[in-house]
């Protein structure tokens, strides 16, 4: 019984309470306007591509729309080859083209929410990554119409997580509130990477242990854990809380 009470307390502290706090934040900050009419303009996170000749790679994440923003973010990928005068942005959404190319402003607010940077590379490092990213985007197995499923995946975060996994030079992990990132695109329940191990039960539950991931517990798509490399606590709904 003591073990059961401790497990229940841990569940309340690391899953129920953070999501409740996230719901309160969402309720307090929601402008109440129709989500489709909210600001999707640039958040000013990227330089003018015409004045920035170097190659560039970015991964962004911003809270998704409506009540789903309590639980999850939407993530996307932006690249620019050396000398190009425009950015290329890739998203996987539940509407429109299967993989949206430049469907939105590269660093645009996601229906009112300013994006946060998940990964950044510039210059020679970015130039080396871009062909690998393009190949990974082309290889994404859920790229057809009707493939999108908000929960537990495959969704926008599944797509970006797939690209991250396929490109070793992207040393990043999507935020813990990127629901769908742990959906197993290859169908395997156990994955071994260069940084650790991941147990994935269809995106509904899982466990990860690695230098990059830290310690993560996935329950119904929500993730709680500890980041060991860049000290932080990972909480459902709230994301990373750290230095």
C-alpha positions as CSV (number, residue, x, y, z in Angstrom):
1,X,0.0,0.0,0.0
2,X,2.9,2.4,0.7
3,X,4.2,1.8,-2.8
4,X,0.8,2.4,-4.3
5,X,0.4,5.7,-2.3
6,X,3.8,6.9,-3.4
7,X,3.0,6.1,-7.0
8,X,-0.3,8.0,-6.8
9,X,1.5,11.0,-5.1
10,X,4.1,11.0,-7.9
11,X,1.4,10.9,-10.5
12,X,-0.4,13.8,-8.9
13,X,2.8,15.9,-8.5
14,X,4.4,15.3,-11.9
15,X,1.3,14.9,-14.1
16,X,-1.9,16.2,-12.7
17,X,-0.7,19.4,-11.0
18,X,1.5,20.6,-13.9
19,X,-1.4,20.1,-16.3
20,X,-3.8,21.9,-13.9
21,X,-1.3,24.8,-13.7
22,X,-1.0,24.9,-17.5
23,X,-4.8,25.0,-17.8
24,X,-4.9,28.0,-15.5
25,X,-2.2,29.8,-17.5
26,X,-4.0,29.0,-20.7
27,X,-7.3,30.3,-19.3
28,X,-5.7,33.5,-17.9
29,X,-3.8,34.3,-21.2
30,X,-6.3,33.2,-23.8
31,X,-7.5,36.3,-25.6
32,X,-10.9,34.9,-26.4
33,X,-10.8,35.7,-30.1
34,X,-11.3,33.1,-32.8
35,X,-8.1,31.2,-33.1
36,X,-8.1,31.4,-36.9
37,X,-7.9,35.2,-36.8
38,X,-5.0,35.4,-34.4
39,X,-1.6,36.9,-35.2
40,X,0.6,34.7,-37.5
41,X,3.2,37.4,-38.2
42,X,6.9,37.2,-37.6
43,X,8.1,37.0,-34.0
44,X,11.4,38.6,-35.1
45,X,13.5,35.5,-34.3
46,X,15.2,35.2,-37.7
47,X,17.5,37.7,-39.5
48,X,16.5,39.2,-42.9
49,X,17.5,36.3,-45.2
50,X,18.6,38.8,-47.9
51,X,21.1,40.3,-45.5
52,X,22.2,37.0,-44.0
53,X,24.2,35.0,-46.5
54,X,25.1,32.1,-44.2
55,X,23.3,28.8,-44.1
56,X,20.8,28.5,-41.2
57,X,18.8,25.8,-39.5
58,X,16.2,26.3,-36.8
59,X,13.6,24.2,-35.1
60,X,10.8,26.1,-33.4
61,X,7.9,25.2,-31.1
62,X,4.8,27.2,-30.0
63,X,1.7,26.3,-28.1
64,X,-0.9,24.8,-30.3
65,X,-4.4,26.2,-30.8
66,X,-7.5,26.1,-28.7
67,X,-7.7,23.9,-25.5
68,X,-5.1,21.6,-26.9
69,X,-2.6,24.3,-26.0
70,X,-3.0,23.3,-22.4
71,X,-1.2,20.0,-23.2
72,X,1.0,20.5,-26.3
73,X,3.1,22.6,-28.6
74,X,3.3,22.5,-32.4
75,X,6.8,22.3,-33.8
76,X,8.3,23.0,-37.3
77,X,11.6,23.2,-39.2
78,X,13.2,26.2,-41.0
79,X,16.3,26.1,-43.2
80,X,18.1,28.4,-45.5
81,X,21.0,27.4,-47.8
82,X,24.1,29.6,-48.1
83,X,23.3,32.6,-50.4
84,X,19.6,32.0,-50.5
85,X,17.4,35.0,-50.0
86,X,14.4,33.2,-48.5
87,X,13.7,30.6,-45.8
88,X,12.1,27.2,-46.3
89,X,9.7,26.1,-43.6
90,X,8.2,22.6,-43.2
91,X,5.1,21.7,-41.0
92,X,2.9,18.7,-40.7
93,X,-0.6,19.8,-40.0
94,X,-4.1,18.2,-39.9
95,X,-5.3,20.3,-42.8
96,X,-4.1,21.3,-46.2
97,X,-1.1,19.7,-47.9
98,X,0.4,16.6,-46.2
99,X,3.7,18.3,-45.6
100,X,3.2,22.1,-45.7
101,X,6.1,23.9,-47.4
102,X,6.2,27.7,-46.6
103,X,2.5,27.6,-45.5
104,X,3.3,30.0,-42.7
105,X,5.9,32.7,-41.9
106,X,9.2,31.1,-41.1
107,X,9.3,32.4,-37.5
108,X,5.7,33.3,-37.3
109,X,3.6,33.3,-34.2
110,X,1.5,30.1,-34.1
111,X,-2.0,31.7,-34.0
112,X,-0.9,34.2,-31.4
113,X,1.8,32.3,-29.5
114,X,5.4,33.3,-30.1
115,X,7.6,30.4,-30.9
116,X,10.6,29.2,-28.8
117,X,13.8,28.0,-30.3
118,X,14.5,24.3,-29.9
119,X,17.6,24.0,-32.1
120,X,19.9,26.4,-34.0
121,X,22.8,25.9,-36.4
122,X,24.5,28.4,-38.6
123,X,27.2,28.5,-41.2
124,X,29.1,25.4,-42.2
125,X,27.3,23.3,-39.5
126,X,23.9,24.3,-41.0
127,X,25.1,23.7,-44.6
128,X,26.1,20.2,-43.7
129,X,22.7,19.5,-42.0
130,X,20.4,20.8,-44.7
131,X,20.8,17.9,-47.3
132,X,20.2,15.4,-44.5
133,X,17.1,17.3,-43.3
134,X,15.7,17.4,-46.8
135,X,16.3,13.6,-47.2
136,X,14.5,13.0,-43.8
137,X,11.6,15.2,-44.8
138,X,11.2,13.2,-48.0
139,X,11.4,9.9,-46.1
140,X,8.8,10.7,-43.5
141,X,6.4,7.7,-43.6
142,X,3.2,9.6,-42.6
143,X,3.2,12.3,-45.3
144,X,-0.1,11.5,-47.1
145,X,-3.5,13.2,-46.5
146,X,-5.3,11.5,-43.7
147,X,-2.1,10.4,-41.9
148,X,-2.3,13.1,-39.3
149,X,-3.7,12.2,-35.9
150,X,-3.5,14.8,-33.1
151,X,-3.2,12.2,-30.3
152,X,-1.1,10.1,-29.7
153,X,0.3,10.7,-33.2
154,X,1.5,10.8,-35.9
155,X,1.2,14.6,-35.8
156,X,3.3,17.7,-36.3
157,X,5.7,16.8,-33.5
158,X,6.0,13.2,-34.7
159,X,7.2,14.7,-38.0
160,X,9.8,16.9,-36.5
161,X,11.0,14.2,-34.0
162,X,11.4,11.9,-37.0
163,X,13.7,14.4,-38.7
164,X,15.7,14.9,-35.5
165,X,16.2,11.1,-35.2
166,X,17.3,10.8,-38.8
167,X,19.9,13.6,-38.7
168,X,22.6,12.8,-36.1
169,X,23.9,16.4,-36.2
170,X,20.7,17.8,-34.7
171,X,21.6,17.5,-31.0
172,X,18.2,18.4,-29.7
173,X,15.0,17.0,-28.1
174,X,11.6,18.4,-28.6
175,X,10.0,19.9,-25.5
176,X,8.2,17.5,-23.1
177,X,4.9,19.0,-24.0
178,X,5.4,18.2,-27.7
179,X,2.7,15.5,-27.6
180,X,3.3,13.0,-30.5
181,X,7.1,13.2,-30.5
182,X,7.3,9.7,-29.0
183,X,5.1,8.1,-31.5
184,X,7.1,5.2,-33.0
185,X,7.2,5.9,-36.7
186,X,9.0,2.6,-37.3
187,X,6.5,0.6,-35.2
188,X,9.3,-0.7,-32.9
189,X,8.7,-0.5,-29.1
190,X,12.4,-0.3,-28.2
191,X,14.7,2.1,-29.8
192,X,18.5,2.4,-29.2
193,X,20.2,5.7,-30.2
194,X,23.7,7.1,-29.8
195,X,22.6,8.8,-26.6
196,X,20.5,6.1,-24.8
197,X,17.4,3.9,-24.8
198,X,13.7,4.6,-25.5
199,X,10.8,2.4,-24.7
200,X,7.7,3.5,-26.7
201,X,4.3,1.9,-26.4
202,X,2.5,3.3,-29.4
203,X,2.9,6.8,-28.1
204,X,0.5,6.1,-25.2
205,X,3.3,5.4,-22.8
206,X,7.1,5.1,-22.7
207,X,10.4,5.6,-20.9
208,X,13.6,7.2,-22.1
209,X,17.0,7.2,-20.5
210,X,20.0,8.9,-22.2
211,X,22.5,11.7,-22.1
212,X,20.4,13.8,-24.6
213,X,17.0,12.9,-23.3
214,X,17.8,12.6,-19.6
215,X,15.2,10.5,-17.7
216,X,11.7,10.8,-19.1
217,X,8.4,9.0,-18.3
218,X,5.7,9.2,-21.0
219,X,2.1,8.7,-19.8
220,X,-0.7,9.1,-22.4
221,X,1.6,11.3,-24.4
222,X,2.5,13.7,-21.6
223,X,6.2,13.6,-20.4
224,X,7.7,14.2,-17.0
225,X,11.4,13.8,-16.3
226,X,14.8,15.3,-15.5
227,X,17.3,16.8,-17.9
228,X,20.8,15.8,-16.8
229,X,22.9,17.5,-19.4
230,X,21.2,20.9,-19.3
231,X,19.7,20.8,-15.8
232,X,16.0,21.1,-15.8
233,X,12.7,19.5,-14.7
234,X,10.4,18.4,-17.6
235,X,6.7,18.7,-16.8
236,X,3.5,18.0,-18.8
237,X,1.9,21.1,-20.2
238,X,4.5,23.4,-18.8
239,X,7.6,22.1,-20.7
240,X,11.1,22.6,-19.3
241,X,11.7,24.4,-16.0
242,X,15.4,25.0,-15.6
243,X,18.4,27.3,-15.9
